[in-house]
Amino acid sequence: MASHYGPRPKVFEFDGEKYFIGSDVGGYLKCHRGSLYKRYPLLWKRLATTEERKLISEILGSNSVNSSTIMLVKVSEAEDIFNGNEDKYRSGGHGSGMTAAQPLVRQDNIITTKTKHASNVWSNTQMSGTHHLESIPCSTPASGGRGKIRHREHIYSFDNPAKLEALEKNANLAEDLVPIRLDMDIDGIRLRDTFCYNRNETLITPEMVAEIICEDLELPQASFLNAIATSIHQQIEIHKDVIPIDEGVPDQRAVMKLNIH
């Protein structure tokens, strides 16, 4: 049976049929970035219509649905996978009835869409996890689903006067956020992440950030800890050469470089 993480997905009913949101099912099964449809290519799925997206947004809240496309999967089939009956949704799996010569796309995955220019236009809703390219890579999924709780000592303590004084002194410093981008491949393990680090921070060092990242993502510290810390230090040094913004000048134009696919 597949390992589960987090609460069960919320059920939505449209036209008498019950559906899950595909991304919620993927997160529950720890299948990130569209890998749910790669692992189960025979799983029924379709794109939600504009009206269905509006209903989902109203139910979950306007800030909870950011994607312009929402994939729906049937509750009955997803429950089969939750209960361990997943072989029939794999290509050529036991009980699937598929052979090598038969197509892997189910006929009920093909739906008819109507446009202004054509009355019957057939569109295949089979979508891979790489249907869009990202100029900034997605973050590496955390390993919190494995149930390991991290116990860390806080760098401050209200019971310790010295630590409390250092915390107040650090809070009074001006904030200078530096955009940090990590994209490295070490020993066959790919790390991708983006975040901001306060250059004037005195309590949390880049080495501490690197250690936390290694713990949260379960990366080997021997390989990644120094590499992450060095990358953060290098990007902080490069950021020193950036010309600061003069708030007294009303109009300041900057050259922006966009790399969009």
Summary of the structure (lengths in Angstrom):
residues: 261
radius of gyration: 24.2
end to end distance: 38.4
largest distance: 74.9
contacts: 583
relative contact order: 0.10
helix: 31%
strand: 16%
